[in-house]
């Protein structure tokens, strides 16, 4: 979950400025609620594609750094470069092997070198430069390495009953698109875009965490609506009372809704993985076996 990315929406806003400002009280906790909902799934996929000892990893839009630190602790990778436009959260908890870089990922050449793993979660959906960023991220993948991208997919279609939750979600997506350029409609195109970037062994999966009262994902959406309230009400789909009702609905036993999903897609660069600097190249891991 990125704590800050590039520009920008039709209204000229930016993530981390118009909404989700990192200096706002509780923003780190909001990001961590999302991490609690998704980190286990993310880590299972990263380990399945081969992330492990000897790997050097790039975590783009690292947010509070939960994935970066778990790559080091749980997967035992050699190093992680955690990049964000605002690094106050990830930089607050240094651990051995973690390097922090404050940079805008939309800037050409924002980082040098190549990595066995390049990972970005809930980042590209906020960036209008996404078409050129996917090939740019693919260039940062070392031979035999993997690019893993995760973003949201909206499941509140027109056939979903018109609950306060569904209305709030529609208002959120529309408001964020107008304010900072967030666009999840193209996320199902990830596999094709990875293939067009020259990667192989492309595949994808979707995870939808259950909306249960008091769960991490329910608290994440409640906090997200509070912080994007102005953008939501500006759409005309909801007013303040409707947002309040949707927050109450999320925390109640009456809640019967489907959260937005997280689509994860990955592709591998041809070649063999060098497990450590100077090591002989090793065969690329068998993803099915690793899973």
C-alpha positions, 0 to 999 in steps of 0.5 A: 500500500503506497503512502504516496505516488505520482500525479494526478487526476482530472482535478489535478490532485495527487495521492498523498496530497488531495487525499490520504495525506501521510501527515494526517493522524491515523494514515499509517494505521489505515495503510496497516489495516490493508496490510493485515487484510492482504499481506499473507496472500501477497507473501504466499504469492511472492514466495511461490514465484521464488522469492527467497535467500539470495534475492535482491528485491524492489518494493515500489510504493512500499507504504508502511513497509510490511511486505518489505520487512516480511520479505526479509524476515519470512522469505529470507531474501538478501535485500529489499529496496523500499521506494515511496514518494514519502518514506516516513512510515517505512523508514520509521522501522529499519531492519537489516537488509532494508534500504529506503529510497524516497523517490517518485516512481513516475520519474524516469530512472527513479532507481538504478540496477536490476532485481530478482523481484520487482513488486508493486501493490496498490500503486499503479491504479493511482497513476495515469502513467501506468501504460509506460510504467509497466514496461519501465518496471519490467526493465528493472527485472533481472534475467530469471526474475519476476515482476508482481503487480497487485491492484484493486478490482471493483466488484460492485456492479450494477447488479449488486443490491443498492445497499449503503455499502454499494453506493459508498463504494461507487462514490469512492471509485468515482470520486477518487478517479476525478480527484487523483486519477485512480482507475481500476477498470484497466486492472484486469488487463495486467496479464496482457500488459505484462506479456506486451512488456516482454515477460513470460510465464504470465498468470494472475489470481484474485483474492477477496477478503471477507467483510466481517464486523471489526475485520481489518478490511472492514476497518480499512474501507471505513477509514478510506471513506472517512479520508476520501469523504469530500471526493465521495460527496462531490460526486453527488452519489452520497452525502455525509449522512450516506457515508455515515450510514455506510460506515455503520453498515460495515461494522454491523452484523447486518453487513452482507457485501463483497469487498473489492478484490485484489488482482495479482498478476506476475510475469517472468523475464527470460534467463536464469536467476543468480542467487547472489552476486558472483554466484553461478546462475540457477534454474528459474524456480518451478512456480507450481512446485513452490506453491 
